[in-house]
Amino acid sequence: MKLLCPDCGKPIPAEDTNIDTGIAKCRACGSIVNVFQALGLPNPTTTALASQTPPSPGAEVLPRPPQMKVQDNGPDGWSARWRWFKPTYIFLTFFCIAWDGFLVFWYSMAIFGPHKGGFEIMAIIFPICHVAVGVALTYTVIAGYLNQTFVTLDNMNLTIRHAPVPWLGNRVIPIDTIRQLYCKAGKWQKNNSQTYELWVAFKEGDAKCLLTLDDDGSVRFLEQQLEAKLGIPNERVPGELPP
């Protein structure tokens, strides 16, 4: 059976096809092609997703974290979402008001105050770093009040999205490329609390951090649920958190 590129119609040689991932690359136009979809064949990974494989026998089914809202769409996929807001943002709100208010007062005096030679220019330039901190902190607080994280799994992709305030870390990962999901200990925060990370290991050998959360229960829950839906057996990975 000949594989043709759906974009340019040129044939794709067999040596340009990765059988393990089901992904091929067209030499003519550079398009990435899903082999199973192009040939109308069943995708083994999608079949595993539709089967809704339960956790390994004997494995403890982890409870849903209270802040997460989960929706199981059966063979069509799975999704979870949660708000970023926590009481810390209330304190940061007052801190931002004080910080930004002082900067407004400072620049009002520098621009509209009595002239004192070159002092006005220095007064404008001197607090630039403080302005940058104020902008970053204010943006973070706004995101903390409004944002949610959405983890969505369908028959094609695992999607991580932070919205509505734009934020780094949005990802779309084809499920055909996923070999394993696992949890790792993250960095220590300034308040001496530990963070935890959800990682994906790819079939090609590299790995990437998907999410960083404040509690290991949420990360372990996501790992267990996603592996079950994808039909991936839970295997130990170097650096993974102990059970």
C-alpha positions, 0 to 999 in steps of 0.5 A: 500500500503506497502512502501519499502526502495529503498536502502535496500528493507526492509518495512518501518512501518507507524509510521516511516512516517511523513505524513505532510512532506512526509518523511520517515526513514528506520530503517534497513539502515537509508535512508531518503525516499520521500514517494510520489516519492517512491509510485509514488503519486503526491506530493502536494508541487510539484503540488503547484510549477507547478501551479505557484501561483501568489502573494496574491490578492491585494499584491504589485508585487515587482520589480526585483532588478537590480543586479539580473538575474532571470529565470522562467522555468515554472513548472520546477522551478525558479532561480535567481543569482547575483554577489557579486562585489561592488565598496567597493572591489576596495578600499579593493584591494589597502588596501590588496596590502599595507597590504600584501606588508608590510608583504612580506617586513617584512618577507623578512627582518626577513629571509634574513636580517642581523642576530641579535641573536634571533630577527629573530624568534620574527620577524617571530612570532610577525605578525602571527595575521596580516598574518591571517587578510591579508589572510582572507581579501585577500580571501574575496576580491577575492571572492568579484570579482569572486563569484555569489550567485545562488538561484534555485528552482526545483520540489524537492529542494530549493538550495542556492549556492555561487561559484566559490570561496568556501564559507560558506552558501551553502544549499539544502532544500527539498521543502516538509519541507518548511512551510514559508519564511520570512524576518528579520532585520540582524546585523548592519555593521561597516559602520552603514548600516543595513543587511537583512536576508531571513529565512525559517520556517520548518514544524517541527517547527525550522527555519534557515537563508538562506541568508544575503543581504544589501538591504531589497528590494532584500530579499522581492523580493526573499521571494515573488517569492519563496512563489508564486512558492511554493504556500505558502500563505504569513503569518506573522511570529514573528520577520518578517520585517513589510510590 
